[in-house]
Amino acid sequence: MKIRYKIQRKLFAAISLLLVGIILAAGCGSDQAASSGNKDGSARKKIVVATGGQPKPFSYVNENNEITGYDIETVKAIFEKLPQYELSFEKTEFPSIFAGLDSDRYQIGANNFAMNKERKEKYIYSKPIFKNQYVIAVAADNKSINSFKDLQGKTTEVSAGTNYTTALENYNKEHTSQTVLLNYTEADLLPILQNVESGKYDFQLIDAAMLENYIKDYGLKLKTISLTAEESDLIGAPYSYLLISKGKDGEQLEKDINQALAEVIADGTITKISQKYFHNDYAPK
């Protein structure tokens, strides 16, 4: 009987320790869940930001295999003001950004997006995150291109879906007798600009800030052809934006982003990011 009693006591003690362990583990789990939520105990809403990883320095993968760049740091700065959201980034192919926004797999697209009519019908645009100016890049010794009209019959490399490409495609539809010769590529911007420098292609439409940055960083022998206001209108408004999915929470997300964006513009955060990547202030005012 004594032996039996001792066995029962040991079994009871073991069960008690097991129950205590389960209770403590549950308590820790609750603390961890609370730490990833809001102060009021509600869960943070997950937001996935899609980017193509180019063009640099708007979006690119650094030496540590991390997505970074002007657009990426700007988004991070915005969401530091929005603790109700849990932010993550996903690098994907450029066309997949739009497919993901369409399905609400991605809630935000960040890839130096300018505004055009087609996209405005499908997506919500944030307030501008970058003020740019479009220019034509040509080789330093090129004397045949001095304005947008001189692009007729000239060659360039383009990436499908970008505003520059869309503008040139539309231009060709309206000027069928002498079109711009478009060569589609998935190459990064540096080899594209090097092909202009070497004379392999005649020109490249590009953001003035980005061209200035590439000329400085890589010593490219290129010159800049400025566009008139009328010519710029053929390309699009001189700003870039975040694209927001028209999912069920799209309107609230737009409101929150624009409010936080105004704050980080006003406190100089966006100017600092611009200085870091472009050595100049391209923060929208």
Secondary structure as UniProt FT lines:
FT   HELIX           2..35
FT   TURN            39..40
FT   STRAND          45..51
FT   TURN            56..58
FT   STRAND          60..61
FT   TURN            63..64
FT   STRAND          67..68
FT   HELIX           70..79
FT   TURN            80..81
FT   TURN            83..84
FT   STRAND          85..91
FT   HELIX           94..103
FT   STRAND          108..113
FT   HELIX           117..122
FT   STRAND          124..125
FT   STRAND          130..131
FT   STRAND          134..139
FT   TURN            140..141
FT   HELIX           148..151
FT   TURN            152..153
FT   STRAND          155..158
FT   TURN            160..161
FT   HELIX           163..174
FT   TURN            176..177
FT   STRAND          181..184
FT   HELIX           189..198
FT   STRAND          203..207
FT   HELIX           208..218
FT   STRAND          222..226
FT   HELIX           229..235
FT   STRAND          239..244
FT   TURN            248..249
FT   HELIX           250..266
FT   TURN            267..268
FT   HELIX           269..278
//
